[in-house]
């Protein structure tokens, strides 16, 4: 295969390695370093549930058409590479977990193993176990009368190797989700604990310690903690067609409810085991792997806790005040500004988290009481737990405004939330649409239609990120509020295409996938190549989460060969290798992983007054260009265009957080001696003027 292609799965694991590297960065506050280890494992969970799960299913089919279209690797080879890379990442993650834990201990935050506790603490913990934990446990022996149980996805279990009357068996105990994960050891139980020290143990470690007491007649031979990851990759559209054939009148929301139940029963794809009783570890693998129908290469041993999600709860448990924290524990708070929308005749630019989402929320709020507001149409993909956006949409409907909410029930792992939100919207009188058959709706767009003295006016909000108040403080995203009539008419056409289930392809301004987006992007790339061939500067600057779309990659390679200068700012997966001789020598790729999740998509073609600038909901991935309804919105305002270019260029000057992709697929830090050291995120979102 071509030397400028990288494998998607390994590129993701390389990205996740960069996430893990943040936990080793001494400039990052300690609790934030701890969080990056947790984020790394959360990313790995989702990767195994979706990507590894899908590859595992493909590996069973033995079909060459399912090989990677860029590297030619079979699903089996990809899985082998994934398992090998994952094993190395576990080793590094374990090292960093204990390193950061020891540094936190110096700050009086101590994670304990049971054996480290003092006698008084153990006595208190035994009483705690009997009072708070044991009543919620359901221990089970596994034998001919008690078959191997169904293990829940991402649930922690204590598993015991037992013997009785010369017979060996296993016992298993689930960590009940109603048990508090973090157990604080009271200071008055310790003789050596310093004042104000937060000393804690995890509930599974306590269950592990007292598990043998629940199987009193058995002798304990060995005990472990385990956790499995199940495949969660369901072909929703194909499943729905089968579902619909049984009941043509089935409600799509009811179907999605059933899918959520089915997901928890899919095949295991990974087994995690605590690093204990090493002399019995192989025996446990040989017992569990056939039960789970996985190979031993899918079993990973770790000496860190099996689920690091508890780390995000530590701040509230420790109760660190902003006054006490000097920046060595947590990132300093940011103070986003809220641009006022006083004149919608001028385009308004929003850049999260520098800007507050209040500006957008106020737009909805004011529409509630504005007698000129006729209708509001919106796409909803991922929403916050307590969504003011939903509140305003309901109030709009209750005030007699027409509200159309396109709720994507296939937003992975947010399906249940969206089902619940859709019910509330319907109850308030909103017209709720679930999308278009065959396509996931990933666009971020709001259209407010007003009628003033008989004249129709559109206010359109287009964005790169979700309508989510929480992530607007954590993700870098861009948005534009505009009253441009052409964009408004395109927005109306877009919503009509959804409500009539008839995707359009004749937009004036917007680039809309799947019928138009990809072809227009390729056209813009070719225009820059034609400039370079004719001796004019050809410039392409693209910012996105991931780049995997093969046809677009091929066009970028041709443009590079034509002399176009191409800068790619890609946070995550990049299947294009830069710097390959005679192929991609004019392409530079950098990735920035920092305090905020880079999420904005910005596309710039050309330079000067006539350049084309777009913000988009879409990455340049096959799923976005072919299987989703996505929007790229043009930026017309010269000031906003110039501002977006400055943002892009600042990232390419970053010499603190930026990593550069090398021709061999590895990433390196930007090195050298610089006149000034630049952390782009810090300048854009924390210490801005």
Secondary structure, DSSP 8 states (H G I E B T S, - for coil): --TTB--HHHHHHHHHHHHHHGGG-TTS-HHHHHHHHHHHHHHHHHHIIIIIHHHHHHHTT--GGGS-TTT---HHHHHHHHHHHHHHHHHHHHHHHHHHHHHHHHTTEEE--GGGS-HHHHHHHHHHIIIIIGGG---EEEBTTB------TT-EEEEEEEEETTEEEEEEEE--TTS-SEEE--GGG-SS--TT-EEEEEHHHHHHHHGGGGSTTSEEEEEEEEEEEE-----HHHHHHHHHHH-TT--HHHHHHHHHHHHTTS-EEEEEEES--GGGHHHHHHHHHHHHT--GGGEEEESS-S-GGGGGGHHHHHT--TTT--SSSS------B----S-TTS-EEEEETTB-THHHHHHHHHHHH-TTEEEEEEEES---SS-HHHHHHHHHHHTT-EEEEEE-TTSTT-HHHHHHHHHHHHHTT-EEE--BTTBEE---EEEEEEEETTEEEEEEEEESS-S-TTGGGTEEEEEEEE--HHHHHHHHHHHHHHHTT------SS-EEETTTHHHHHHHHHHHHHHHHHTTS--EEEEEES-B--HHHHHHHHHHHHTT-EEEEEESS-B-B----TTTTTTEEEEEE-SSSEE--EEEEES-STT-EEEEES--BSHHHHHSEEEEEEE---HHHHHHHHHHHHHHHT--SSEEEE-TTS-EEE--S--SS---HHIIIIIS--
